[in-house]
Amino acid sequence: MAVVLVLEDDPGLRFMFTEALEGAGHTVHAAADNDQAMSMLRRMIPDVLVLDLMIADGLSTDVANYAVYSAPSAGVIFMTGSGLFPKGELFGMSRNARLVLRKPVDVTELTTMVAHVTTPTDEMSLAQIE
């Protein structure tokens, strides 16, 4: 399973996302702010980042952009309840952005999207053929 970095400033949501992803078999490292997420990225290489777009100390795009260099193969799933970037601008702002989930996020959808982002393309193609 995947190593996941979750950045969510709401403690209840952070707990819920962590529990759901761990329940799906992933190893989860949870951060409450950008600084904590950046510190974690200096010590570990995640397979995927699940980032709340708007957190108390700003946008999480800096974390995503840092991950381009520290974990270049890691995809980013942004989560947002805001109306910012309604036309997909995040995909131009962050080279590793793969998906944007709108809040409220369904944990089943989140675990499915994490599995999708961390499954190599050749494995997905084989699964579709079978």
Backbone as JSON Lines, residues from 0, in Angstrom:
{"i":0,"aa":"M","n":[0.82,-1.18,0.0],"ca":[0.0,0.0,0.0],"c":[0.87,1.25,0.0]}
{"i":1,"aa":"A","n":[0.24,2.4,-0.03],"ca":[0.93,3.66,-0.23],"c":[1.3,4.36,1.07]}
{"i":2,"aa":"V","n":[2.31,5.2,0.96],"ca":[2.66,6.14,2.04],"c":[2.0,7.46,1.66]}
{"i":3,"aa":"V","n":[1.16,7.98,2.56],"ca":[0.34,9.16,2.28],"c":[0.67,10.27,3.27]}
{"i":4,"aa":"L","n":[0.87,11.47,2.76],"ca":[0.98,12.66,3.6],"c":[-0.34,13.41,3.51]}
{"i":5,"aa":"V","n":[-1.01,13.57,4.65],"ca":[-2.28,14.3,4.72],"c":[-2.02,15.64,5.39]}
{"i":6,"aa":"L","n":[-2.42,16.72,4.73],"ca":[-2.35,18.06,5.3],"c":[-3.77,18.58,5.43]}
{"i":7,"aa":"E","n":[-4.23,18.71,6.67],"ca":[-5.58,19.2,6.95],"c":[-5.54,19.94,8.28]}
{"i":8,"aa":"D","n":[-5.99,21.19,8.3],"ca":[-5.92,21.97,9.53],"c":[-7.07,21.7,10.49]}
{"i":9,"aa":"D","n":[-8.15,21.13,10.02],"ca":[-9.27,20.79,10.9],"c":[-8.96,19.45,11.58]}
{"i":10,"aa":"P","n":[-8.81,19.45,12.92],"ca":[-8.4,18.2,13.59],"c":[-9.37,17.04,13.39]}
{"i":11,"aa":"G","n":[-10.67,17.32,13.36],"ca":[-11.65,16.26,13.15],"c":[-11.54,15.63,11.77]}
{"i":12,"aa":"L","n":[-11.39,16.47,10.75],"ca":[-11.23,15.96,9.39],"c":[-9.9,15.23,9.24]}
{"i":13,"aa":"R","n":[-8.83,15.79,9.85],"ca":[-7.52,15.15,9.77],"c":[-7.6,13.74,10.36]}
{"i":14,"aa":"F","n":[-8.27,13.6,11.5],"ca":[-8.44,12.3,12.13],"c":[-9.24,11.36,11.23]}
{"i":15,"aa":"M","n":[-10.35,11.86,10.69],"ca":[-11.22,11.03,9.85],"c":[-10.48,10.55,8.59]}
{"i":16,"aa":"F","n":[-9.75,11.46,7.93],"ca":[-9.02,11.07,6.72],"c":[-7.91,10.06,7.06]}
{"i":17,"aa":"T","n":[-7.21,10.31,8.17],"ca":[-6.14,9.4,8.59],"c":[-6.7,8.01,8.88]}
{"i":18,"aa":"E","n":[-7.77,7.95,9.64],"ca":[-8.38,6.66,9.98],"c":[-8.85,5.91,8.73]}
{"i":19,"aa":"A","n":[-9.49,6.61,7.82],"ca":[-9.99,5.97,6.59],"c":[-8.84,5.43,5.75]}
{"i":20,"aa":"L","n":[-7.79,6.22,5.59],"ca":[-6.66,5.79,4.76],"c":[-5.88,4.66,5.43]}
{"i":21,"aa":"E","n":[-5.7,4.73,6.74],"ca":[-5.04,3.62,7.45],"c":[-5.91,2.36,7.38]}
{"i":22,"aa":"G","n":[-7.21,2.53,7.46],"ca":[-8.12,1.4,7.35],"c":[-8.06,0.74,5.98]}
{"i":23,"aa":"A","n":[-7.67,1.51,4.98],"ca":[-7.51,0.97,3.62],"c":[-6.11,0.37,3.42]}
{"i":24,"aa":"G","n":[-5.29,0.38,4.49],"ca":[-3.97,-0.25,4.4],"c":[-2.81,0.69,4.13]}
{"i":25,"aa":"H","n":[-3.05,1.97,4.08],"ca":[-1.98,2.93,3.79],"c":[-1.27,3.35,5.08]}
{"i":26,"aa":"T","n":[-0.03,3.77,4.94],"ca":[0.72,4.38,6.02],"c":[0.5,5.88,5.9]}
{"i":27,"aa":"V","n":[0.02,6.52,6.96],"ca":[-0.37,7.93,6.88],"c":[0.47,8.76,7.84]}
{"i":28,"aa":"H","n":[0.97,9.88,7.32],"ca":[1.63,10.91,8.12],"c":[0.75,12.14,8.01]}
{"i":29,"aa":"A","n":[0.26,12.65,9.14],"ca":[-0.69,13.75,9.13],"c":[-0.06,15.03,9.65]}
{"i":30,"aa":"A","n":[-0.32,16.13,8.94],"ca":[0.2,17.45,9.3],"c":[-0.96,18.42,9.46]}
{"i":31,"aa":"A","n":[-0.78,19.39,10.37],"ca":[-1.82,20.38,10.65],"c":[-1.59,21.7,9.95]}
{"i":32,"aa":"D","n":[-0.35,21.94,9.45],"ca":[-0.07,23.2,8.77],"c":[1.04,23.0,7.74]}
{"i":33,"aa":"N","n":[1.28,24.05,6.95],"ca":[2.29,23.96,5.89],"c":[3.67,23.65,6.43]}
{"i":34,"aa":"D","n":[4.07,24.3,7.52],"ca":[5.41,24.07,8.08],"c":[5.6,22.62,8.5]}
{"i":35,"aa":"Q","n":[4.6,22.06,9.15],"ca":[4.69,20.67,9.58],"c":[4.76,19.74,8.37]}
{"i":36,"aa":"A","n":[3.99,20.02,7.34],"ca":[4.02,19.19,6.12],"c":[5.38,19.28,5.44]}
{"i":37,"aa":"M","n":[5.93,20.48,5.36],"ca":[7.26,20.65,4.73],"c":[8.33,19.9,5.53]}
{"i":38,"aa":"S","n":[8.25,19.96,6.85],"ca":[9.19,19.25,7.7],"c":[9.09,17.74,7.46]}
{"i":39,"aa":"M","n":[7.88,17.24,7.34],"ca":[7.69,15.81,7.07],"c":[8.28,15.43,5.72]}
{"i":40,"aa":"L","n":[8.1,16.29,4.72],"ca":[8.64,16.0,3.38],"c":[10.16,15.94,3.37]}
{"i":41,"aa":"R","n":[10.79,16.6,4.33],"ca":[12.26,16.54,4.42],"c":[12.74,15.22,5.01]}
{"i":42,"aa":"R","n":[11.83,14.49,5.69],"ca":[12.2,13.25,6.36],"c":[11.63,12.0,5.72]}
{"i":43,"aa":"M","n":[10.68,12.15,4.8],"ca":[10.04,10.97,4.2],"c":[9.65,11.26,2.76]}
{"i":44,"aa":"I","n":[9.44,10.2,2.01],"ca":[9.03,10.32,0.61],"c":[7.67,9.65,0.46]}
{"i":45,"aa":"P","n":[6.63,10.46,0.37],"ca":[5.29,9.88,0.22],"c":[5.03,9.43,-1.22]}
{"i":46,"aa":"D","n":[4.08,8.55,-1.37],"ca":[3.61,8.15,-2.7],"c":[2.56,9.11,-3.21]}
{"i":47,"aa":"V","n":[1.83,9.7,-2.27],"ca":[0.77,10.64,-2.62],"c":[0.59,11.64,-1.47]}
{"i":48,"aa":"L","n":[0.24,12.87,-1.83],"ca":[-0.07,13.9,-0.86],"c":[-1.55,14.24,-0.98]}
{"i":49,"aa":"V","n":[-2.24,14.3,0.15],"ca":[-3.64,14.71,0.2],"c":[-3.65,16.04,0.94]}
{"i":50,"aa":"L","n":[-3.87,17.13,0.21],"ca":[-3.69,18.47,0.76],"c":[-4.98,19.27,0.77]}
{"i":51,"aa":"D","n":[-5.33,19.77,1.93],"ca":[-6.4,20.76,2.03],"c":[-5.84,22.03,1.38]}
{"i":52,"aa":"L","n":[-6.53,22.55,0.37],"ca":[-6.01,23.69,-0.37],"c":[-5.85,24.93,0.51]}
{"i":53,"aa":"M","n":[-6.88,25.26,1.26],"ca":[-6.85,26.47,2.08],"c":[-6.77,26.08,3.55]}
{"i":54,"aa":"I","n":[-5.6,26.36,4.14],"ca":[-5.44,26.08,5.55],"c":[-5.1,27.38,6.27]}
{"i":55,"aa":"A","n":[-5.03,27.32,7.59],"ca":[-4.88,28.53,8.39],"c":[-3.67,29.38,7.99]}
{"i":56,"aa":"D","n":[-2.58,28.75,7.59],"ca":[-1.39,29.54,7.26],"c":[-1.21,29.74,5.75]}
{"i":57,"aa":"G","n":[-2.27,29.64,4.97],"ca":[-2.21,29.94,3.54],"c":[-2.6,28.76,2.67]}
{"i":58,"aa":"L","n":[-2.27,28.89,1.39],"ca":[-2.54,27.81,0.44],"c":[-1.5,26.71,0.57]}
{"i":59,"aa":"S","n":[-1.9,25.49,0.3],"ca":[-0.97,24.36,0.4],"c":[-0.2,24.12,-0.91]}
{"i":60,"aa":"T","n":[-0.33,25.02,-1.86],"ca":[0.38,24.84,-3.14],"c":[1.9,24.85,-2.96]}
{"i":61,"aa":"D","n":[2.4,25.56,-1.94],"ca":[3.85,25.54,-1.69],"c":[4.32,24.15,-1.29]}
{"i":62,"aa":"V","n":[3.5,23.45,-0.52],"ca":[3.83,22.07,-0.13],"c":[3.85,21.18,-1.38]}
{"i":63,"aa":"A","n":[2.85,21.33,-2.22],"ca":[2.79,20.54,-3.46],"c":[4.0,20.82,-4.34]}
{"i":64,"aa":"N","n":[4.36,22.08,-4.47],"ca":[5.49,22.44,-5.32],"c":[6.82,21.96,-4.74]}
{"i":65,"aa":"Y","n":[6.97,21.97,-3.42],"ca":[8.16,21.42,-2.8],"c":[8.25,19.91,-3.06]}
{"i":66,"aa":"A","n":[7.12,19.25,-3.05],"ca":[7.09,17.8,-3.28],"c":[7.55,17.44,-4.69]}
{"i":67,"aa":"V","n":[7.42,18.36,-5.64],"ca":[7.92,18.1,-6.99],"c":[9.41,17.75,-6.94]}
{"i":68,"aa":"Y","n":[10.15,18.36,-6.01],"ca":[11.59,18.13,-5.9],"c":[11.94,17.06,-4.87]}
{"i":69,"aa":"S","n":[11.19,17.02,-3.77],"ca":[11.53,16.07,-2.71],"c":[10.94,14.67,-2.95]}
{"i":70,"aa":"A","n":[9.83,14.62,-3.66],"ca":[9.16,13.34,-3.96],"c":[8.57,13.44,-5.36]}
{"i":71,"aa":"P","n":[9.43,13.47,-6.39],"ca":[8.97,13.78,-7.75],"c":[7.91,12.84,-8.32]}
{"i":72,"aa":"S","n":[7.84,11.61,-7.86],"ca":[6.84,10.7,-8.41],"c":[5.51,10.74,-7.64]}
{"i":73,"aa":"A","n":[5.46,11.51,-6.56],"ca":[4.24,11.58,-5.74],"c":[3.19,12.46,-6.41]}
{"i":74,"aa":"G","n":[1.99,11.94,-6.49],"ca":[0.88,12.73,-6.99],"c":[0.24,13.51,-5.85]}
{"i":75,"aa":"V","n":[-0.47,14.57,-6.21],"ca":[-1.15,15.4,-5.21],"c":[-2.65,15.39,-5.47]}
{"i":76,"aa":"I","n":[-3.38,15.14,-4.41],"ca":[-4.83,15.28,-4.43],"c":[-5.17,16.48,-3.56]}
{"i":77,"aa":"F","n":[-5.7,17.52,-4.16],"ca":[-6.13,18.69,-3.4],"c":[-7.57,18.49,-2.97]}
{"i":78,"aa":"M","n":[-7.9,19.0,-1.78],"ca":[-9.28,19.01,-1.29],"c":[-9.63,20.46,-1.01]}
{"i":79,"aa":"T","n":[-10.82,20.88,-1.39],"ca":[-11.2,22.26,-1.15],"c":[-12.71,22.41,-1.01]}
{"i":80,"aa":"G","n":[-13.07,23.33,-0.15],"ca":[-14.46,23.71,-0.01],"c":[-14.68,25.1,-0.56]}
{"i":81,"aa":"S","n":[-13.62,25.68,-1.11],"ca":[-13.7,27.05,-1.62],"c":[-14.04,27.07,-3.1]}
{"i":82,"aa":"G","n":[-14.34,28.24,-3.58],"ca":[-14.61,28.42,-5.0],"c":[-13.38,28.87,-5.77]}
{"i":83,"aa":"L","n":[-12.22,28.85,-5.11],"ca":[-10.99,29.23,-5.81],"c":[-10.67,28.24,-6.93]}
{"i":84,"aa":"F","n":[-10.13,28.75,-8.0],"ca":[-9.65,27.93,-9.11],"c":[-10.71,27.02,-9.69]}
{"i":85,"aa":"P","n":[-11.88,27.56,-10.06],"ca":[-12.98,26.72,-10.55],"c":[-12.75,26.13,-11.94]}
{"i":86,"aa":"K","n":[-11.76,26.64,-12.65],"ca":[-11.54,26.18,-14.03],"c":[-10.3,25.3,-14.16]}
{"i":87,"aa":"G","n":[-9.9,24.68,-13.06],"ca":[-8.77,23.76,-13.12],"c":[-7.41,24.43,-13.08]}
{"i":88,"aa":"E","n":[-7.35,25.67,-12.63],"ca":[-6.07,26.39,-12.59],"c":[-5.02,25.7,-11.72]}
{"i":89,"aa":"L","n":[-5.46,24.92,-10.74],"ca":[-4.5,24.22,-9.88],"c":[-3.58,23.3,-10.67]}
{"i":90,"aa":"F","n":[-4.11,22.74,-11.74],"ca":[-3.29,21.82,-12.54],"c":[-2.16,22.56,-13.26]}
{"i":91,"aa":"G","n":[-2.32,23.84,-13.5],"ca":[-1.26,24.65,-14.07],"c":[-0.31,25.19,-13.02]}
{"i":92,"aa":"M","n":[-0.8,25.33,-11.8],"ca":[0.01,25.88,-10.71],"c":[0.9,24.83,-10.04]}
{"i":93,"aa":"S","n":[0.5,23.59,-10.12],"ca":[1.2,22.51,-9.43],"c":[1.42,21.36,-10.41]}
{"i":94,"aa":"R","n":[2.67,21.11,-10.75],"ca":[2.98,20.1,-11.76],"c":[2.58,18.69,-11.36]}
{"i":95,"aa":"N","n":[2.46,18.43,-10.05],"ca":[2.14,17.08,-9.61],"c":[0.68,16.92,-9.18]}
{"i":96,"aa":"A","n":[-0.15,17.94,-9.43],"ca":[-1.58,17.84,-9.1],"c":[-2.24,16.79,-9.98]}
{"i":97,"aa":"R","n":[-2.96,15.87,-9.37],"ca":[-3.65,14.82,-10.11],"c":[-5.17,14.96,-10.05]}
{"i":98,"aa":"L","n":[-5.68,15.34,-8.86],"ca":[-7.12,15.43,-8.66],"c":[-7.45,16.58,-7.72]}
{"i":99,"aa":"V","n":[-8.67,17.07,-7.85],"ca":[-9.22,18.03,-6.9],"c":[-10.55,17.46,-6.42]}
{"i":100,"aa":"L","n":[-10.66,17.25,-5.12],"ca":[-11.9,16.77,-4.51],"c":[-12.57,17.94,-3.82]}
{"i":101,"aa":"R","n":[-13.86,18.08,-4.01],"ca":[-14.63,19.14,-3.37],"c":[-15.14,18.66,-2.01]}
{"i":102,"aa":"K","n":[-15.0,19.53,-1.02],"ca":[-15.53,19.23,0.32],"c":[-17.03,19.48,0.33]}
{"i":103,"aa":"P","n":[-17.77,18.71,1.08],"ca":[-17.3,17.66,1.98],"c":[-16.83,16.44,1.2]}
{"i":104,"aa":"V","n":[-15.7,15.9,1.63],"ca":[-15.09,14.75,0.96],"c":[-15.63,13.47,1.56]}
{"i":105,"aa":"D","n":[-16.09,12.59,0.72],"ca":[-16.53,11.26,1.13],"c":[-15.27,10.41,1.31]}
{"i":106,"aa":"V","n":[-15.11,9.76,2.46],"ca":[-13.88,9.0,2.72],"c":[-13.72,7.8,1.78]}
{"i":107,"aa":"T","n":[-14.82,7.24,1.33],"ca":[-14.73,6.15,0.36],"c":[-14.16,6.66,-0.95]}
{"i":108,"aa":"E","n":[-14.62,7.83,-1.37],"ca":[-14.08,8.45,-2.58],"c":[-12.61,8.78,-2.4]}
{"i":109,"aa":"L","n":[-12.24,9.3,-1.22],"ca":[-10.84,9.63,-0.96],"c":[-9.95,8.4,-1.06]}
{"i":110,"aa":"T","n":[-10.34,7.31,-0.4],"ca":[-9.5,6.1,-0.45],"c":[-9.42,5.54,-1.87]}
{"i":111,"aa":"T","n":[-10.51,5.64,-2.62],"ca":[-10.5,5.19,-4.01],"c":[-9.56,6.04,-4.85]}
{"i":112,"aa":"M","n":[-9.58,7.35,-4.65],"ca":[-8.73,8.25,-5.43],"c":[-7.26,8.08,-5.06]}
{"i":113,"aa":"V","n":[-6.96,7.83,-3.8],"ca":[-5.58,7.56,-3.4],"c":[-5.09,6.29,-4.08]}
{"i":114,"aa":"A","n":[-5.91,5.25,-4.1],"ca":[-5.54,4.01,-4.78],"c":[-5.32,4.27,-6.28]}
{"i":115,"aa":"H","n":[-6.18,5.08,-6.87],"ca":[-6.06,5.39,-8.29],"c":[-4.75,6.13,-8.59]}
{"i":116,"aa":"V","n":[-4.44,7.13,-7.79],"ca":[-3.23,7.94,-8.02],"c":[-1.97,7.12,-7.8]}
{"i":117,"aa":"T","n":[-2.01,6.13,-6.91],"ca":[-0.8,5.36,-6.6],"c":[-0.68,4.07,-7.41]}
{"i":118,"aa":"T","n":[-1.65,3.79,-8.26],"ca":[-1.57,2.59,-9.1],"c":[-0.85,2.94,-10.4]}
{"i":119,"aa":"P","n":[0.25,2.23,-10.69],"ca":[0.95,2.5,-11.95],"c":[0.03,2.34,-13.16]}
{"i":120,"aa":"T","n":[0.24,3.15,-14.18],"ca":[-0.61,3.16,-15.37],"c":[-0.69,1.79,-16.03]}
{"i":121,"aa":"D","n":[0.44,1.06,-16.08],"ca":[0.42,-0.25,-16.73],"c":[-0.45,-1.24,-15.96]}
{"i":122,"aa":"E","n":[-0.5,-1.13,-14.62],"ca":[-1.37,-2.0,-13.84],"c":[-2.83,-1.67,-14.06]}
{"i":123,"aa":"M","n":[-3.16,-0.37,-14.21],"ca":[-4.54,0.02,-14.46],"c":[-4.99,-0.51,-15.81]}
{"i":124,"aa":"S","n":[-4.12,-0.47,-16.8],"ca":[-4.47,-0.95,-18.12],"c":[-4.76,-2.45,-18.09]}
{"i":125,"aa":"L","n":[-3.93,-3.2,-17.36],"ca":[-4.14,-4.63,-17.25],"c":[-5.46,-4.94,-16.54]}
{"i":126,"aa":"A","n":[-5.77,-4.18,-15.5],"ca":[-7.01,-4.41,-14.76],"c":[-8.23,-4.15,-15.64]}
{"i":127,"aa":"Q","n":[-8.12,-3.18,-16.54],"ca":[-9.24,-2.88,-17.43],"c":[-9.44,-3.98,-18.46]}
{"i":128,"aa":"I","n":[-8.38,-4.64,-18.86],"ca":[-8.46,-5.7,-19.88],"c":[-9.09,-6.96,-19.28]}
{"i":129,"aa":"E","n":[-8.73,-7.26,-18.01],"ca":[-9.22,-8.49,-17.36],"c":[-10.62,-8.4,-17.0]}
